[in-house]
Amino acid sequence: MDCGLVKQQESELDKALREAEGQKRQAQPPPTPDIASLKAGAVTLRLIDISMDSLVAAGASNQREEEMFNLQGGGHDPRKRGFTVQNIELSLAAAVDPYLTAETHLIYLLDPEAGESVFELEEVFATTTALPWGFQLEMGHFFTEFGRINPQHPHQWDFQDQPVINTRLFGPDGLRGPGFRLGWLTPLPFFSELHFGMQNANGETMASFFGSDELFEERPTGGRQFVEQDVRSFSDLLYHLRANASHDLTDDITAVFGVSGLLGPNATGPEADTQIYGIDLKVKWRPAENFRGWPFVVWQTEFMLRRYEAAAQDFDPDGVPASGDEFSVDRETLRDHGFYTFVLYGFSYGWVAGLRFERADSGGASIDPATGVDVTDADPFRDRRTRISSSIGWHPTEFSRVRLQYNLDKADHLDATDDDIGHSVWLGIEFFFGAHAAHKY
C-alpha cells in the first residue's frame, strides 16, 4: 500500500476524532461550581456530608397538657396534645485535612408550651484520624459517651421518646458539653474500646451536675436550692469513663456490652458530688440471607444508678429573716435508679414492631422548698414510675419513616389526679435528605 495514502487516511481519521471530541465537549454543560469546597493554596478542603433530618409528631392523651410536660420530660419527646415539632437537625461533616474530620449538628424546634422557635448548637467537634496505637481524640462540644441512648441524636432513637431514666438523670436535652474524649481501640482479638473524657460541668445540659439556675427553677433536684459556683480546680469538671466490647455469638447474632461511669460536682454546694453508673447490653439477630437488612430482632437494655450528694442548706421561703418560716435540711445522699428494656422485630421489609418496658425509682427525700416536707411521691422526676410502650413503624425508603406509638404511664404523682394512669398515642413522621455520616452500631 502507498505510504502517502496511509498517512492521508490517518490524518483524516485524527481530524474526525478531534471534531467528534469537540462536539462532545460542546454538548456537555459547564461544570457546576462546587459550593461545598474551599480552595486553600494547593489544598482543596471538600465538605463530605450535608443533611437535614426532621421529626414531627401528632398525639393525644387522657392527661392534661401541663402533666404531659412531666410525663414526656425529654426536650425532643412528643409532648403536646395536637402537634409537636420534635427536632429539625442540620448536619455538616467534613474532612478537614489528612489528620482531622469535623462535624456540626444544629437543632431547631418549636417550644410546645410557648410556640416559640428554639435553636440549639447540639454538637460541634473535631476527631483525629491518624493517631498511633489505636487512639482517637475528640475535641469540641459533644454528647457524653455514656450508655447507648445518651450519645444518640433523636432521629436514631428506636422509640419516639427518650427513656424515663435518661430524662431524670441527664435532663431534657441529654448530657453534653464542651471538652475532650480520648478513645482507645484495644488490640484484643474481639472489638473493644475504652473512653476517657473531661467536660465542663455547668449548663442546662448538665442536670445532675452544676446545671444552671434556669434548669433548677424548672426541675430542682430533690427540691434543693441552686448554688452558683465557680470552677476553681480540676475537681470542678465532669469526668467520664466508658468501656464497651462486641462479640459475634454466632454468624447471625452479635452482642455489644458496655459499662459507663460519671463523676462531677453538683449545684447544691461546695464539696457536693454526683456519681452515675450504668451498664448496657444490645443483642441483634440478622440472618446471613436477608433482604436489605430484614428480617431482624434487636434486644436492648440499660440500667443506671445516680448518687447525688445534696449539701446541707438553709431555707427562707419568704426571704424575710427571722419571720418564723426558716428551716434547714441536713446533708443527704439521694439515690435514683432505673432501667429500660425493649425488643424490636423487623418482621417484613420496611416494617418494625417494638415493645418497651421501663421502671424508675428513688431513695432519699425530695423536699418542698416552702415547708421542708418530704414530697418525693409528688415529684414527677423522682417518684416511682413505670411506663410500657408499644410501637409499629414503616420505612417506605431509607429517607423516611412513619411510627405509631402507645404509652401507658403509671406514676406515684398521678395518684392525686382524676386519671391516675396515663394513656397517650403518638403518630410520628420522619423525613431525611442529603448525605449523613454513618453512626456507631
ROKEPA-533636 format. One line per 8 residues: number of its first residue (from 1); their letters; for each residue x, y, z of C-alpha. Coordinates in steps of 0.25 Angstrom, whole numbers, plus 5000, padded with zeros to 4 digits. Layout:
% residues N
NUM = A = X/Y/Z; ...
//
This chain:
% residues 441
1 = MDCGLVKQ = 5000/5000/5000; 5005/5014/4997; 5011/5021/5009; 5005/5034/5005; 4991/5029/5005; 4992/5022/5018; 4997/5035/5025; 4986/5043/5018
9 = QESELDKA = 4976/5033/5023; 4982/5034/5037; 4981/5049/5036; 4966/5049/5032; 4963/5039/5044; 4970/5048/5054; 4963/5060/5049; 4949/5053/5050
17 = LREAEGQK = 4953/5049/5064; 4956/5063/5068; 4944/5068/5062; 4935/5058/5070; 4942/5061/5083; 4940/5076/5081; 4925/5073/5078; 4924/5065/5091
25 = RQAQPPPT = 4931/5076/5099; 4921/5086/5094; 4909/5077/5097; 4913/5075/5111; 4908/5086/5121; 4919/5094/5128; 4923/5088/5141; 4915/5093/5153
33 = PDIASLKA = 4923/5101/5163; 4925/5092/5176; 4919/5101/5187; 4923/5091/5197; 4938/5092/5195; 4949/5102/5199; 4962/5105/5191; 4973/5107/5201
41 = GAVTLRLI = 4986/5109/5193; 4989/5095/5187; 4979/5088/5196; 4964/5087/5194; 4956/5084/5206; 4943/5078/5202; 4931/5076/5210; 4926/5061/5210
49 = DISMDSLV = 4912/5061/5216; 4901/5071/5217; 4888/5066/5222; 4874/5071/5228; 4866/5061/5237; 4852/5065/5242; 4844/5059/5253; 4829/5063/5255
57 = AAGASNQR = 4818/5057/5263; 4803/5057/5266; 4797/5052/5278; 4786/5051/5289; 4786/5047/5303; 4776/5046/5315; 4785/5055/5323; 4785/5070/5322
65 = EEEMFNLQ = 4796/5077/5315; 4802/5082/5328; 4804/5068/5332; 4809/5063/5319; 4821/5072/5320; 4825/5064/5332; 4821/5050/5327; 4828/5053/5313
73 = GGGHDPRK = 4840/5061/5320; 4850/5059/5309; 4852/5072/5301; 4851/5065/5288; 4839/5056/5292; 4825/5058/5286; 4820/5066/5298; 4807/5073/5293
81 = RGFTVQNI = 4793/5069/5290; 4792/5072/5276; 4805/5074/5268; 4820/5075/5272; 4832/5079/5264; 4841/5070/5272; 4854/5072/5264; 4860/5078/5252
89 = ELSLAAAV = 4874/5075/5250; 4884/5081/5240; 4897/5073/5240; 4910/5076/5233; 4922/5067/5233; 4936/5070/5226; 4950/5064/5225; 4958/5076/5230
97 = DPYLTAET = 4971/5070/5225; 4978/5057/5226; 4978/5057/5241; 4965/5062/5245; 4950/5061/5242; 4939/5070/5247; 4924/5070/5250; 4914/5081/5253
105 = HLIYLLDP = 4899/5078/5257; 4890/5090/5258; 4876/5088/5264; 4863/5095/5262; 4850/5092/5269; 4837/5099/5274; 4835/5100/5289; 4822/5092/5291
113 = EAGESVFE = 4817/5102/5302; 4820/5116/5297; 4821/5112/5282; 4834/5120/5281; 4845/5116/5272; 4857/5109/5279; 4871/5108/5273; 4882/5099/5279
121 = LEEVFATT = 4896/5096/5276; 4895/5081/5278; 4909/5077/5275; 4922/5082/5268; 4935/5075/5269; 4947/5070/5262; 4952/5056/5262; 4966/5051/5259
129 = TALPWGFQ = 4969/5041/5249; 4984/5038/5249; 4988/5036/5264; 4996/5023/5266; 4993/5010/5274; 4978/5011/5273; 4976/5024/5280; 4966/5035/5275
137 = LEMGHFFT = 4963/5049/5281; 4950/5056/5280; 4950/5071/5284; 4939/5081/5284; 4924/5081/5289; 4918/5067/5288; 4909/5057/5295; 4916/5050/5307
145 = EFGRINPQ = 4920/5035/5304; 4910/5029/5314; 4902/5017/5311; 4894/5015/5298; 4883/5025/5297; 4891/5038/5302; 4901/5039/5291; 4890/5037/5280
153 = HPHQWDFQ = 4883/5048/5273; 4867/5048/5274; 4866/5042/5260; 4874/5030/5264; 4864/5026/5275; 4856/5013/5273; 4844/5019/5280; 4839/5034/5279
161 = DQPVINTR = 4843/5038/5293; 4855/5036/5301; 4855/5027/5313; 4850/5032/5327; 4863/5029/5334; 4871/5037/5323; 4861/5049/5325; 4863/5048/5340
169 = LFGPDGLR = 4878/5047/5341; 4882/5055/5328; 4871/5065/5327; 4862/5069/5315; 4873/5070/5305; 4883/5059/5309; 4897/5060/5315; 4906/5068/5306
177 = GPGFRLGW = 4916/5079/5308; 4930/5085/5303; 4942/5077/5306; 4950/5065/5300; 4949/5050/5299; 4960/5040/5297; 4957/5027/5291; 4966/5014/5290
185 = LTPLPFFS = 4963/5003/5281; 4969/4991/5289; 4978/4981/5282; 4969/4969/5288; 4964/4959/5278; 4950/4964/5278; 4945/4978/5277; 4947/4986/5289
193 = ELHFGMQN = 4948/5001/5293; 4952/5010/5305; 4948/5024/5306; 4952/5035/5316; 4947/5049/5315; 4946/5063/5323; 4935/5073/5320; 4930/5086/5327
201 = ANGETMAS = 4920/5082/5338; 4911/5095/5336; 4900/5098/5327; 4886/5093/5324; 4891/5080/5318; 4898/5076/5332; 4885/5074/5340; 4892/5065/5350
209 = FFGSDELF = 4904/5073/5352; 4906/5089/5353; 4894/5091/5343; 4888/5105/5343; 4879/5113/5351; 4869/5113/5340; 4869/5098/5340; 4868/5097/5355
217 = EERPTGGR = 4856/5107/5355; 4849/5097/5346; 4854/5084/5351; 4861/5085/5365; 4867/5072/5368; 4861/5067/5381; 4855/5081/5383; 4869/5087/5387
225 = QFVEQDVR = 4873/5101/5384; 4883/5105/5373; 4897/5110/5378; 4905/5118/5368; 4919/5112/5368; 4932/5115/5360; 4942/5106/5354; 4953/5106/5364
233 = SFSDLLYH = 4961/5093/5361; 4960/5081/5352; 4951/5075/5363; 4940/5085/5357; 4940/5078/5344; 4932/5065/5339; 4939/5052/5337; 4934/5041/5329
241 = LRANASHD = 4939/5027/5326; 4933/5016/5317; 4937/5002/5313; 4930/4994/5302; 4932/4981/5294; 4925/4973/5284; 4925/4959/5280; 4919/4950/5269
249 = LTDDITAV = 4912/4940/5277; 4908/4932/5264; 4909/4936/5249; 4895/4943/5251; 4896/4948/5265; 4904/4960/5270; 4905/4965/5285; 4910/4978/5290
257 = FGVSGLLG = 4913/4980/5305; 4917/4993/5312; 4919/5000/5325; 4920/5015/5328; 4923/5024/5339; 4922/5039/5342; 4928/5047/5354; 4926/5062/5356
265 = PNATGPEA = 4921/5073/5365; 4907/5077/5367; 4899/5090/5369; 4895/5089/5384; 4908/5094/5390; 4923/5092/5391; 4929/5078/5392; 4916/5072/5388
273 = DTQIYGID = 4918/5062/5377; 4910/5053/5367; 4913/5039/5363; 4906/5032/5352; 4908/5018/5348; 4902/5010/5336; 4902/4996/5329; 4896/4993/5316
281 = LKVKWRPA = 4894/4981/5306; 4890/4980/5292; 4888/4967/5284; 4884/4967/5270; 4880/4955/5261; 4880/4956/5246; 4881/4944/5237; 4892/4944/5227
289 = ENFRGWPF = 4882/4943/5216; 4873/4955/5217; 4867/4966/5208; 4873/4980/5211; 4874/4976/5226; 4861/4970/5228; 4857/4961/5236; 4864/4965/5249
297 = VVWQTEFM = 4862/4964/5264; 4868/4974/5274; 4868/4973/5289; 4874/4985/5297; 4874/4988/5311; 4881/4999/5320; 4882/5001/5335; 4886/5014/5342
305 = LRRYEAAA = 4889/5018/5357; 4891/5032/5362; 4897/5036/5375; 4894/5051/5377; 4901/5057/5390; 4891/5068/5394; 4899/5078/5403; 4893/5084/5415
313 = QDFDPDGV = 4884/5096/5412; 4877/5107/5420; 4863/5111/5414; 4856/5124/5416; 4843/5123/5407; 4838/5137/5409; 4852/5144/5408; 4850/5151/5421
321 = PASGDEFS = 4860/5148/5432; 4854/5143/5446; 4840/5143/5441; 4838/5129/5446; 4837/5121/5433; 4852/5117/5433; 4857/5103/5433; 4869/5095/5430
329 = VDRETLRD = 4872/5081/5423; 4884/5073/5426; 4894/5067/5416; 4888/5055/5409; 4891/5045/5398; 4879/5044/5388; 4879/5031/5380; 4872/5030/5367
337 = HGFYTFVL = 4872/5017/5359; 4864/5012/5347; 4865/5003/5334; 4858/5001/5321; 4858/4989/5312; 4852/4987/5299; 4850/4977/5287; 4849/4981/5272
345 = YGFSYGWV = 4845/4971/5262; 4847/4975/5247; 4837/4965/5242; 4835/4969/5228; 4843/4978/5219; 4841/4992/5224; 4832/4988/5236; 4837/4988/5250
353 = AGLRFERA = 4829/4985/5263; 4834/4989/5277; 4831/4987/5291; 4838/4995/5303; 4837/4994/5318; 4843/5004/5327; 4844/5006/5342; 4850/5017/5351
361 = DSGGASID = 4850/5020/5366; 4858/5027/5376; 4863/5028/5391; 4865/5040/5399; 4855/5051/5401; 4850/5062/5391; 4846/5073/5400; 4836/5084/5398
369 = PATGVDVT = 4845/5097/5398; 4833/5105/5404; 4832/5095/5416; 4843/5085/5416; 4833/5074/5416; 4836/5061/5408; 4829/5061/5395; 4836/5050/5388
377 = DADPFRDR = 4823/5043/5383; 4819/5056/5377; 4832/5059/5370; 4830/5055/5355; 4845/5054/5353; 4848/5045/5365; 4835/5037/5369; 4833/5023/5366
385 = RTRISSSI = 4829/5022/5351; 4826/5010/5341; 4824/5012/5326; 4820/5002/5316; 4821/5006/5301; 4817/4998/5288; 4821/5003/5274; 4819/5000/5260
393 = GWHPTEFS = 4828/5006/5249; 4828/5007/5234; 4840/5011/5226; 4836/5014/5212; 4850/5016/5208; 4863/5019/5215; 4859/5034/5215; 4846/5034/5222
401 = RVRLQYNL = 4839/5027/5234; 4825/5026/5240; 4823/5021/5254; 4811/5019/5263; 4813/5018/5278; 4805/5016/5290; 4810/5019/5304; 4804/5014/5317
409 = DKADHLDA = 4809/5022/5329; 4807/5019/5344; 4814/5029/5353; 4812/5032/5368; 4810/5047/5366; 4798/5043/5357; 4791/5037/5368; 4785/5050/5373
417 = TDDDIGHS = 4779/5053/5359; 4766/5048/5354; 4773/5040/5343; 4784/5032/5351; 4789/5025/5339; 4793/5032/5326; 4789/5027/5313; 4796/5034/5301
425 = VWLGIEFF = 4797/5031/5286; 4807/5038/5277; 4808/5037/5262; 4822/5042/5257; 4827/5045/5243; 4842/5046/5240; 4848/5050/5226; 4862/5052/5223
433 = FGAHAAHK = 4870/5057/5211; 4885/5059/5208; 4897/5051/5212; 4898/5047/5227; 4911/5042/5233; 4909/5027/5238; 4906/5025/5253; 4912/5015/5262
441 = Y = 4906/5002/5263
//
